[in-house]
């Protein structure tokens, strides 16, 4: 799991979505416990694309149970995009 991706994702969740992520073990926080609704998902998808350059689907994002799952999804998409650019 990339620390850089984690920091950007936590900033998106806290700054763009206005959600509070407990600082003890933030990667283990259940996404459902943060209170994501359809608007938050849409805003989050746009912010992820703008800040990290990765386009995810709503289905992909909603398949994540924890913040760590989201980071892994984003990192996988980044590696895939880098591989296809070569």
C-alpha positions as CSV (number, residue, x, y, z in Angstrom):
1,X,0.0,0.0,0.0
2,X,1.4,3.4,-1.0
3,X,1.7,6.0,1.7
4,X,1.4,8.7,-0.9
5,X,-1.9,7.4,-2.1
6,X,-3.1,7.0,1.4
7,X,-2.3,10.6,2.3
8,X,-4.0,11.9,-0.8
9,X,-7.1,9.7,-0.2
10,X,-7.4,10.8,3.4
11,X,-7.1,14.4,2.4
12,X,-9.9,13.9,-0.2
13,X,-12.1,12.2,2.4
14,X,-11.5,14.9,5.0
15,X,-11.2,18.0,2.9
16,X,-13.4,17.4,-0.1
17,X,-16.0,15.3,1.6
18,X,-15.9,16.9,5.1
19,X,-15.7,13.5,6.8
20,X,-13.6,12.8,10.0
21,X,-11.3,9.9,9.7
22,X,-10.0,8.7,13.1
23,X,-6.2,8.9,13.1
24,X,-5.6,5.6,14.9
25,X,-5.4,2.9,12.2
26,X,-7.0,5.0,9.5
27,X,-6.5,2.2,6.9
28,X,-8.7,-0.1,8.9
29,X,-11.7,2.3,9.0
30,X,-14.8,0.7,7.3
31,X,-15.9,2.9,4.4
32,X,-19.5,2.4,5.5
33,X,-18.7,3.9,8.9
34,X,-17.7,7.2,7.3
35,X,-21.2,7.9,6.0
36,X,-20.7,7.8,2.2
37,X,-23.9,8.6,0.3
38,X,-24.3,8.9,-3.5
39,X,-23.2,12.5,-3.6
40,X,-20.1,11.7,-1.6
41,X,-19.2,8.9,-3.9
42,X,-19.6,11.1,-7.0
43,X,-17.5,13.9,-5.4
44,X,-14.9,11.3,-4.3
45,X,-14.6,9.8,-7.8
46,X,-14.0,13.2,-9.3
47,X,-11.5,14.2,-6.7
48,X,-9.6,10.9,-7.1
49,X,-9.5,11.4,-10.8
50,X,-8.3,15.0,-10.5
51,X,-5.7,14.4,-7.8
52,X,-4.4,11.0,-8.7
53,X,-5.2,10.7,-12.4
54,X,-7.2,7.5,-12.0
55,X,-10.7,7.0,-13.3
56,X,-12.7,4.6,-11.1
57,X,-16.3,3.5,-11.4
58,X,-18.8,3.8,-8.7
59,X,-19.0,0.0,-8.6
60,X,-15.3,-0.3,-8.0
61,X,-15.3,2.3,-5.3
62,X,-18.3,0.7,-3.5
63,X,-16.6,-2.7,-3.6
64,X,-14.1,-1.4,-1.0
65,X,-14.7,-2.3,2.6
66,X,-11.9,-0.3,4.2
67,X,-9.7,2.7,3.4
68,X,-6.9,0.2,2.8
69,X,-9.0,-1.5,0.1
70,X,-9.5,1.9,-1.6
71,X,-5.8,2.6,-1.5
72,X,-5.1,-0.8,-3.0
73,X,-7.7,-0.3,-5.7
74,X,-6.1,3.1,-6.6
75,X,-2.6,1.7,-6.5
76,X,-3.6,-1.2,-8.8
77,X,-5.2,1.3,-11.2
78,X,-2.1,3.5,-11.2
79,X,0.2,0.5,-11.9
80,X,-2.2,-0.7,-14.7
81,X,-2.2,2.8,-16.3
82,X,1.6,3.0,-16.1
83,X,1.9,-0.4,-17.7
84,X,-0.4,0.5,-20.6
85,X,1.5,3.7,-21.2
86,X,4.7,1.9,-22.0
